[in-house]
Amino acid sequence: MPKTGEAYSDDEIHDSWVTEPPVLNSTVTLAEYDPEWPRLYEREAARIRSILGDRVVLLEHIGSTSVPGLCAKPIIDVLLVVPDSSDEPVYVPALEAAGYRLVIREPHWNEHRCFKGPDTNVNLHVYSPGCEEIDRYLTFRERLRGNDSDRDLYARTKRELASRTWKYIQHYADAKNDVVADILRRSPRG
């Protein structure tokens, strides 16, 4: 698996998906910021907390939908930290019983798991405490929330990249790595 900031090969994309990865072969649809996105996150957060209870170590709204004024794919990204993301029997059955679908399993990359939501377009990213990605997500979010020029740079980059045709959505995400790294370097926590 690639390291943080490195692009995935098609084989690595296939290896990380529980079933076949969805083929995009198209441009990426971005929506203007929707003030409903935080409400949708709060609804998902309440549902996840009710499902997992004290197994929730941390739950945060991440990704572009968490940044007021930023265009985004209309998918709510949620960061869930559980005591051990590799210990699937402790949390996966409960999430699946509530309608979440495990779609990505990456044991060689921070024990990352990703679920799709039951009725809202959600990417639920699951990690263990201490994973470097947790701080990276939160630092990036806070930088974009607090710095208009970096938020605008990121929006311009996203729009330009979204206009291209991508085989997999992961390729679009990987194409943003350089601008994300640049913005993180300028962050006080970066």
Backbone torsions as a table, in degrees:
resi	resn	phi	psi	omega
1	MET	NA	147.8	179.4
2	PRO	-71.0	157.7	173.5
3	LYS	-79.7	165.5	176.3
4	THR	-51.8	130.0	178.2
5	GLY	90.5	-6.2	177.4
6	GLU	-99.0	151.0	-179.2
7	ALA	-79.1	146.5	175.5
8	TYR	-83.9	139.9	169.8
9	SER	-80.4	164.3	176.7
10	ASP	-58.5	-39.1	178.9
11	ASP	-63.7	-40.4	179.1
12	GLU	-67.2	-36.2	175.5
13	ILE	-62.3	-48.0	178.8
14	HIS	-60.2	-41.5	-178.0
15	ASP	-66.8	-28.1	-176.6
16	SER	-85.2	-21.1	-179.3
17	TRP	-81.6	138.3	178.7
18	VAL	-65.6	-40.6	172.0
19	THR	-116.9	-159.8	178.4
20	GLU	-69.3	135.7	176.7
21	PRO	-69.1	141.5	178.7
22	PRO	-68.1	133.6	178.4
23	VAL	-87.8	129.8	179.8
24	LEU	-90.1	-56.0	-177.0
25	ASN	43.8	47.7	-177.1
26	SER	-161.6	-178.1	171.8
27	THR	-80.0	173.6	-179.4
28	VAL	-106.0	133.1	179.0
29	THR	-87.7	120.7	174.9
30	LEU	-109.1	144.8	176.7
31	ALA	-114.8	150.9	172.5
32	GLU	-66.1	156.4	-178.8
33	TYR	-53.1	135.6	-180.0
34	ASP	-118.4	119.0	-179.8
35	PRO	-63.5	-7.0	174.8
36	GLU	-77.0	-20.4	-176.1
37	TRP	-57.0	-45.2	177.4
38	PRO	-61.5	-35.6	178.1
39	ARG	-65.4	-41.7	177.6
40	LEU	-62.1	-40.2	176.3
41	TYR	-60.9	-47.6	-177.6
42	GLU	-59.5	-38.3	177.4
43	ARG	-63.3	-45.5	178.6
44	GLU	-64.5	-41.7	-179.1
45	ALA	-61.0	-43.5	178.6
46	ALA	-63.0	-40.9	179.5
47	ARG	-64.1	-46.2	-178.4
48	ILE	-63.3	-43.1	178.2
49	ARG	-62.5	-38.5	180.0
50	SER	-69.5	-29.5	179.5
51	ILE	-77.2	-46.6	-170.4
52	LEU	-101.5	-18.0	177.8
53	GLY	55.6	-127.2	-175.4
54	ASP	-76.2	2.0	172.7
55	ARG	-76.3	-11.8	176.7
56	VAL	-82.2	113.6	176.5
57	VAL	-86.9	-40.9	-179.3
58	LEU	-153.7	142.2	178.1
59	LEU	-141.1	123.1	-175.3
60	GLU	-141.8	147.5	170.7
61	HIS	-82.6	121.6	-178.6
62	ILE	-127.3	-177.7	177.8
63	GLY	76.7	-179.5	-173.2
64	SER	-64.3	-29.3	179.1
65	THR	-69.3	-11.3	178.9
66	SER	-91.3	1.3	-175.7
67	VAL	-114.7	106.0	179.3
68	PRO	-53.4	133.1	177.4
69	GLY	88.7	-5.5	-176.6
70	LEU	-97.9	133.5	173.8
71	CYS	-67.5	156.0	-176.2
72	ALA	-160.7	157.7	162.6
73	LYS	-64.8	135.7	-176.4
74	PRO	-76.0	63.0	179.0
75	ILE	-129.9	125.5	-179.4
76	ILE	-81.6	115.9	176.4
77	ASP	-91.1	129.1	-178.1
78	VAL	-124.0	132.6	174.5
79	LEU	-99.7	121.5	176.2
80	LEU	-119.7	125.8	174.2
81	VAL	-110.4	125.2	176.9
82	VAL	-116.7	163.8	-177.2
83	PRO	-53.7	-36.1	179.0
84	ASP	-154.8	103.0	-176.6
85	SER	-65.7	-19.7	178.0
86	SER	-78.4	-16.5	-178.6
87	ASP	-88.1	69.8	-173.3
88	GLU	-57.9	-37.8	-179.5
89	PRO	-58.2	-20.3	-177.2
90	VAL	-77.4	-27.1	-175.4
91	TYR	-136.1	-26.9	-176.0
92	VAL	-63.2	-48.0	-179.1
93	PRO	-58.3	-38.3	180.0
94	ALA	-66.1	-42.5	178.2
95	LEU	-66.0	-42.7	179.8
96	GLU	-64.5	-38.2	178.3
97	ALA	-62.5	-25.7	178.7
98	ALA	-91.3	3.4	175.2
99	GLY	102.9	-1.2	176.0
100	TYR	-76.8	145.7	-179.9
101	ARG	-116.2	122.3	174.0
102	LEU	-70.6	119.4	-177.7
103	VAL	-116.2	-26.8	-179.4
104	ILE	-130.5	135.1	176.1
105	ARG	-133.5	116.6	-178.6
106	GLU	-126.2	77.9	-178.0
107	PRO	-64.4	-24.7	-178.0
108	HIS	-92.7	-0.8	177.4
109	TRP	-127.8	87.6	176.4
110	ASN	58.7	21.8	-178.0
111	GLU	52.1	34.5	-179.6
112	HIS	-68.1	137.5	170.6
113	ARG	-127.6	149.6	176.8
114	CYS	-137.9	135.1	179.1
115	PHE	-118.7	151.4	167.8
116	LYS	-97.3	146.2	-176.8
117	GLY	-76.5	161.9	-176.0
118	PRO	-74.1	-33.4	-175.7
119	ASP	-144.4	-4.6	175.5
120	THR	-121.4	145.8	178.8
121	ASN	-71.6	98.1	-174.0
122	VAL	-127.7	140.0	164.7
123	ASN	-111.2	111.4	180.0
124	LEU	-99.7	105.7	-177.6
125	HIS	-93.7	125.5	-175.6
126	VAL	-115.3	130.5	178.7
127	TYR	-137.0	171.7	174.9
128	SER	-101.2	157.5	176.7
129	PRO	-55.2	144.6	177.3
130	GLY	87.8	-7.4	179.5
131	CYS	-68.5	132.3	-178.3
132	GLU	-61.6	-25.8	-179.2
133	GLU	-65.1	-29.8	-179.2
134	ILE	-60.1	-52.7	-180.0
135	ASP	-65.0	-37.0	179.9
136	ARG	-61.8	-47.9	177.9
137	TYR	-58.3	-48.0	-174.6
138	LEU	-71.2	-38.8	177.0
139	THR	-63.6	-43.9	-179.6
140	PHE	-63.8	-45.2	178.3
141	ARG	-57.8	-48.5	-177.6
142	GLU	-65.7	-36.5	177.5
143	ARG	-62.7	-44.9	-179.6
144	LEU	-69.1	-35.0	177.8
145	ARG	-66.8	-31.8	-172.5
146	GLY	-105.3	-2.8	-176.1
147	ASN	-134.0	102.9	-176.3
148	ASP	-60.3	-39.3	-177.0
149	SER	-68.0	-39.3	176.5
150	ASP	-69.4	-38.1	176.2
151	ARG	-61.8	-43.2	179.8
152	ASP	-66.7	-39.3	176.2
153	LEU	-60.7	-45.6	179.9
154	TYR	-63.7	-42.3	178.5
155	ALA	-61.8	-44.5	178.8
156	ARG	-61.1	-44.2	179.6
157	THR	-61.9	-45.7	179.7
158	LYS	-60.1	-45.0	-178.9
159	ARG	-62.3	-43.5	-180.0
160	GLU	-63.9	-46.5	-179.4
161	LEU	-67.8	-36.2	-179.2
162	ALA	-63.8	-23.6	-178.5
163	SER	-77.8	-11.0	178.4
164	ARG	-86.9	161.5	176.2
165	THR	-91.5	131.8	-178.3
166	TRP	-125.6	137.5	177.0
167	LYS	-67.1	-48.0	179.0
168	TYR	-124.7	149.6	177.7
169	ILE	-61.9	-27.9	177.8
170	GLN	-60.7	-34.9	178.5
171	HIS	-62.5	-41.2	176.2
172	TYR	-61.9	-46.2	179.3
173	ALA	-60.3	-44.1	-179.7
174	ASP	-64.0	-33.2	-179.0
175	ALA	-66.0	-18.7	178.4
176	LYS	-86.7	-4.2	-173.7
177	ASN	-55.4	-42.7	-176.4
178	ASP	-65.2	-44.8	-179.4
179	VAL	-68.7	-35.9	176.8
180	VAL	-62.6	-46.9	179.7
181	ALA	-61.8	-40.4	178.9
182	ASP	-62.2	-45.4	179.4
183	ILE	-65.8	-41.9	178.1
184	LEU	-62.2	-37.5	178.3
185	ARG	-61.4	-32.7	-179.7
186	ARG	-82.8	-11.4	-179.0
187	SER	-72.6	141.4	177.9
188	PRO	-56.3	-29.1	-179.1
189	ARG	-90.8	-9.3	-175.6
190	GLY	-74.6	NA	NA
